[in-house]
Amino acid sequence: QVQLVESGGGLVQAGGSLRLSCEASGNIFRSMIMGWYRQAPGNQRDMVAMIAGDGGTTYADSVKGRFTISGDMAWDTVFLQMNSLKPEDTAVYYCFARYDTTYWGQGTQVTVSS
C-alpha cells in the first residue's frame, strides 16, 4: 500500500507561483512513476506532469515551460513548482504514484485569480 499526502495549494494571483509537495509513505520504490493530475469542475482529470525514478519527466503541453516536477533523493517526496500561473490552471491537483496500481492523494485546491 502507498499513502500520498499533498500540500502547498492555495489562492494566488495570475502570474504568481506556488509549490506543491506530495509526501509518499508505504511501499515506495524507484520503479514507480510519480506525478500530478488536475481536475477542474466539470472537467475530466488530466495529467499535468510525471517523473520516473531515472529522472525522466513528462509534461502536459499546457504547462511546459511554466511547471517543473522534481523528486527528492529518497524518492518519498515529489514537488511541482508552478510559475506564471494562469486562471485556467485553477483546479484540484492530485498526486499519484503508479507501478502496477495507481495510488492517489486526496487532492489540494489551486485557485488562480485574474
Residue, then its C-alpha position, 0 to 999 in steps of 0.5 A: q500500500v502507498q499513502l500520498v499526502e499533498s500540500g502547498g495549494g492555495l489562492v494566488q494571483a495570475g502570474g504568481s507561483l506556488r509549490l506543491s509537495c506530495e509526501a509518499s509513505g508505504n511501499i515506495f520504490r524507484s520503479m514507480i512513476m510519480g506525478w500530478y493530475r488536475q481536475a477542474p469542475g466539470n472537467q475530466r482529470d488530466m495529467v499535468a506532469m510525471i517523473a520516473g525514478d531515472g529522472g525522466t519527466t513528462y509534461a502536459d503541453s499546457v504547462k511546459g515551460r511554466f511547471t517543473i516536477s522534481g523528486d527528492m533523493a529518497w524518492d518519498t517526496v515529489f514537488l511541482q513548482m508552478n510559475s506564471l500561473k494562469p486562471e485556467d490552471t485553477a483546479v484540484y491537483y492530485c498526486f499519484a504514484r503508479y507501478d502496477t496500481t495507481y495510488w492517489g492523494q486526496g487532492t489540494q485546491v489551486t485557485v488562480s485569480s485574474 
